[in-house]
Amino acid sequence: MRTKNERLLTVTEAADRLGTSVWFPRRLIAERRITFVKVGRHVRIPEGAVDAMIEAGTVEPIRRPVPRGRRAG
């Protein structure tokens, strides 16, 4: 849910934040996979929606113990 003072990003700003082309956020909007706001004919994406998408897609590394007694080489 969007907070009152949350910044609304343009599609270009959202793409920059995601590190993608503008087509990726446009596709997310078309497929209704991200929250967006229509302001007249303009489309804006709440900053929190982009942050939530990044958080949801973040994969933490698996920490495996290093086997003892094994040598590389």
ChimeraX attribute file (.defattr): number of C-alpha atoms within 10 A of each C-alpha:
attribute: neighborCount
match mode: 1-to-1
recipient: residues
	/A:1	7
	/A:2	14
	/A:3	9
	/A:4	6
	/A:5	6
	/A:6	10
	/A:7	13
	/A:8	18
	/A:9	20
	/A:10	18
	/A:11	21
	/A:12	16
	/A:13	16
	/A:14	24
	/A:15	18
	/A:16	13
	/A:17	14
	/A:18	16
	/A:19	10
	/A:20	12
	/A:21	13
	/A:22	16
	/A:23	12
	/A:24	15
	/A:25	23
	/A:26	17
	/A:27	12
	/A:28	13
	/A:29	18
	/A:30	10
	/A:31	9
	/A:32	10
	/A:33	11
	/A:34	17
	/A:35	17
	/A:36	21
	/A:37	13
	/A:38	9
	/A:39	8
	/A:40	6
	/A:41	6
	/A:42	9
	/A:43	15
	/A:44	20
	/A:45	22
	/A:46	20
	/A:47	20
	/A:48	17
	/A:49	18
	/A:50	20
	/A:51	14
	/A:52	12
	/A:53	14
	/A:54	13
	/A:55	10
	/A:56	9
	/A:57	9
	/A:58	9
	/A:59	8
	/A:60	6
	/A:61	6
	/A:62	6
	/A:63	6
	/A:64	6
	/A:65	6
	/A:66	7
	/A:67	7
	/A:68	6
	/A:69	5
	/A:70	7
	/A:71	6
	/A:72	3
	/A:73	3
